[in-house]
Amino acid sequence: MLVNHQPVIESWAWHGPTTDEGVFEQPAMGEVPIVVEHFEIDGFATLRLEIEPVVE
């Protein structure tokens, strides 16, 4: 997964369902491009993307 053209999650090895998490900081308000690449081997794949703000 790329956020603002920077890698946030890279997990390309084969594995069963796994939760990967990434964090990015957005220094200013505005749109940010998000690219999600996903692959499947053996017919079993899941993809779920959740985005939430971190409140400090």
N, CA, C and O atoms as a DFTB+ gen file, in Angstrom:
224 C
 N C O
     1  1       0.850      -1.164       0.000
     2  2       0.000       0.000       0.000
     3  2       0.893       1.223       0.000
     4  3       1.830       1.331       0.792
     5  1       0.591       2.134      -0.892
     6  2       1.307       3.401      -0.968
     7  2       0.379       4.524      -0.533
     8  3      -0.787       4.563      -0.926
     9  1       0.888       5.418       0.263
    10  2       0.147       6.609       0.659
    11  2       1.025       7.796       0.323
    12  3       2.161       7.906       0.785
    13  1       0.481       8.674      -0.484
    14  2       1.235       9.830      -0.941
    15  2       2.555       9.396      -1.595
    16  3       3.598      10.022      -1.406
    17  1       2.475       8.301      -2.374
    18  2       3.590       7.743      -3.147
    19  2       4.680       7.109      -2.284
    20  3       5.758       6.798      -2.791
    21  1       4.419       6.912      -0.988
    22  2       5.399       6.301      -0.087
    23  2       4.866       4.955       0.406
    24  3       3.688       4.860       0.750
    25  1       5.709       3.902       0.452
    26  2       5.240       2.601       0.947
    27  2       4.876       2.674       2.432
    28  3       5.631       3.197       3.251
    29  1       3.701       2.134       2.751
    30  2       3.240       2.074       4.139
    31  2       3.169       0.614       4.583
    32  3       3.540       0.295       5.713
    33  1       2.700      -0.273       3.710
    34  2       2.653      -1.711       3.979
    35  2       3.197      -2.438       2.759
    36  3       2.770      -2.186       1.633
    37  1       4.148      -3.346       2.991
    38  2       4.658      -4.214       1.937
    39  2       4.723      -5.622       2.520
    40  3       5.569      -5.912       3.366
    41  1       3.839      -6.480       2.070
    42  2       3.764      -7.844       2.601
    43  2       3.455      -8.780       1.438
    44  3       2.313      -9.211       1.276
    45  1       4.467      -9.099       0.626
    46  2       4.238      -9.839      -0.616
    47  2       4.473     -11.336      -0.486
    48  3       4.323     -12.041      -1.484
    49  1       4.826     -11.860       0.661
    50  2       5.038     -13.300       0.828
    51  2       3.691     -14.008       0.965
    52  3       2.729     -13.431       1.471
    53  1       3.628     -15.265       0.509
    54  2       2.394     -16.040       0.652
    55  2       2.171     -16.331       2.128
    56  3       3.099     -16.706       2.844
    57  1       0.929     -16.154       2.576
    58  2       0.536     -16.489       3.958
    59  2      -0.971     -16.510       4.017
    60  3      -1.641     -15.976       3.134
    61  1      -1.510     -17.126       5.055
    62  2      -2.952     -17.115       5.273
    63  2      -3.391     -15.724       5.674
    64  3      -2.576     -14.802       5.706
    65  1      -4.668     -15.558       5.982
    66  2      -5.162     -14.234       6.377
    67  2      -4.330     -13.649       7.526
    68  3      -4.129     -14.287       8.559
    69  1      -3.873     -12.465       7.320
    70  2      -3.002     -11.776       8.263
    71  2      -3.430     -10.320       8.326
    72  3      -3.868      -9.748       7.328
    73  1      -3.303      -9.734       9.482
    74  2      -3.579      -8.312       9.612
    75  2      -2.267      -7.555       9.556
    76  3      -1.374      -7.779      10.372
    77  1      -2.157      -6.661       8.592
    78  2      -1.004      -5.779       8.483
    79  2      -1.498      -4.365       8.756
    80  3      -2.569      -3.972       8.294
    81  1      -0.721      -3.616       9.498
    82  2      -1.109      -2.250       9.822
    83  2      -0.003      -1.293       9.408
    84  3       1.179      -1.632       9.448
    85  1      -0.398      -0.124       9.020
    86  2       0.561       0.917       8.682
    87  2       0.055       2.253       9.179
    88  3      -1.147       2.450       9.354
    89  1       0.971       3.161       9.405
    90  2       0.630       4.494       9.893
    91  2       1.322       5.515       8.991
    92  3       2.480       5.342       8.611
    93  1       0.608       6.560       8.661
    94  2       1.220       7.656       7.924
    95  2       0.754       8.959       8.527
    96  3      -0.332       9.046       9.100
    97  1       1.591       9.971       8.391
    98  2       1.253      11.303       8.896
    99  2       0.969      12.205       7.721
   100  3       1.716      12.230       6.742
   101  1      -0.102      12.937       7.824
   102  2      -0.466      13.909       6.804
   103  2      -0.234      15.286       7.406
   104  3      -0.972      15.710       8.295
   105  1       0.791      15.987       6.924
   106  2       1.164      17.249       7.556
   107  2       0.169      18.389       7.349
   108  3       0.164      19.354       8.114
   109  1      -0.672      18.284       6.322
   110  2      -1.622      19.365       6.053
   111  2      -2.914      18.780       5.508
   112  3      -2.931      17.668       4.980
   113  1      -3.994      19.535       5.640
   114  2      -5.272      19.101       5.095
   115  2      -5.176      19.008       3.575
   116  3      -4.413      19.744       2.949
   117  1      -5.947      18.108       2.991
   118  2      -5.973      17.981       1.544
   119  2      -6.065      16.522       1.126
   120  3      -6.022      15.619       1.962
   121  1      -6.190      16.306      -0.157
   122  2      -6.289      14.953      -0.686
   123  2      -4.918      14.296      -0.724
   124  3      -3.901      14.943      -0.973
   125  1      -4.919      12.976      -0.465
   126  2      -3.693      12.191      -0.498
   127  2      -3.971      10.952      -1.341
   128  3      -4.943      10.245      -1.075
   129  1      -3.145      10.665      -2.355
   130  2      -3.381       9.457      -3.144
   131  2      -3.047       8.203      -2.343
   132  3      -2.029       8.148      -1.653
   133  1      -3.921       7.190      -2.441
   134  2      -3.719       5.892      -1.796
   135  2      -3.794       4.839      -2.887
   136  3      -4.755       4.805      -3.656
   137  1      -2.771       3.968      -2.960
   138  2      -2.732       2.879      -3.936
   139  2      -2.641       1.568      -3.161
   140  3      -1.740       1.385      -2.342
   141  1      -3.576       0.661      -3.421
   142  2      -3.566      -0.660      -2.793
   143  2      -3.364      -1.694      -3.884
   144  3      -4.144      -1.761      -4.833
   145  1      -2.311      -2.509      -3.753
   146  2      -2.079      -3.620      -4.663
   147  2      -2.299      -4.906      -3.880
   148  3      -1.893      -5.017      -2.723
   149  1      -2.945      -5.877      -4.519
   150  2      -3.359      -7.092      -3.824
   151  2      -3.139      -8.268      -4.756
   152  3      -3.418      -8.163      -5.951
   153  1      -2.645      -9.388      -4.237
   154  2      -2.503     -10.568      -5.077
   155  2      -3.090     -11.787      -4.373
   156  3      -3.318     -11.774      -3.164
   157  1      -3.326     -12.827      -5.142
   158  2      -3.974     -14.034      -4.636
   159  2      -3.239     -15.260      -5.186
   160  3      -2.884     -15.305      -6.363
   161  1      -3.022     -16.236      -4.334
   162  2      -2.457     -17.532      -4.736
   163  2      -3.394     -18.607      -4.189
   164  3      -3.880     -18.483      -3.065
   165  1      -3.648     -19.632      -4.947
   166  2      -4.443     -20.791      -4.519
   167  2      -5.917     -20.474      -4.312
   168  3      -6.614     -21.260      -3.670
   169  1      -6.416     -19.367      -4.825
   170  2      -7.844     -19.085      -4.770
   171  2      -8.362     -18.609      -3.428
   172  3      -9.576     -18.499      -3.256
   173  1      -7.492     -18.323      -2.468
   174  2      -7.948     -17.851      -1.160
   175  2      -7.316     -16.500      -0.888
   176  3      -6.103     -16.405      -0.705
   177  1      -8.121     -15.464      -0.859
   178  2      -7.592     -14.130      -0.601
   179  2      -8.639     -13.288       0.103
   180  3      -9.839     -13.450      -0.118
   181  1      -8.177     -12.400       0.940
   182  2      -9.061     -11.423       1.581
   183  2      -8.377     -10.061       1.510
   184  3      -7.151      -9.959       1.496
   185  1      -9.183      -9.049       1.466
   186  2      -8.660      -7.686       1.504
   187  2      -9.680      -6.820       2.224
   188  3     -10.854      -6.778       1.854
   189  1      -9.222      -6.141       3.241
   190  2     -10.077      -5.188       3.945
   191  2      -9.205      -3.980       4.274
   192  3      -8.117      -4.123       4.833
   193  1      -9.675      -2.827       3.933
   194  2      -8.946      -1.591       4.195
   195  2      -9.787      -0.719       5.110
   196  3     -10.939      -0.409       4.808
   197  1      -9.201      -0.332       6.223
   198  2      -9.861       0.584       7.147
   199  2      -8.946       1.784       7.341
   200  3      -7.737       1.636       7.521
   201  1      -9.526       2.954       7.303
   202  2      -8.760       4.180       7.523
   203  2      -9.429       4.954       8.650
   204  3     -10.634       5.205       8.624
   205  1      -8.636       5.320       9.622
   206  2      -9.191       6.098      10.728
   207  2      -8.162       7.104      11.204
   208  3      -6.962       6.837      11.162
   209  1      -8.620       8.249      11.652
   210  2      -7.676       9.263      12.148
   211  2      -7.155       8.874      13.530
   212  3      -7.843       8.223      14.316
   213  1      -5.948       9.283      13.795
   214  2      -5.385       9.114      15.115
   215  2      -5.547      10.430      15.842
   216  3      -5.047      11.462      15.393
   217  1      -6.237      10.395      16.951
   218  2      -6.472      11.611      17.728
   219  2      -5.514      11.620      18.908
   220  3      -5.486      10.692      19.717
   221  1      -4.740      12.675      18.987
   222  2      -3.768      12.763      20.103
   223  2      -4.214      13.762      21.110
   224  3      -3.532      13.975      22.113
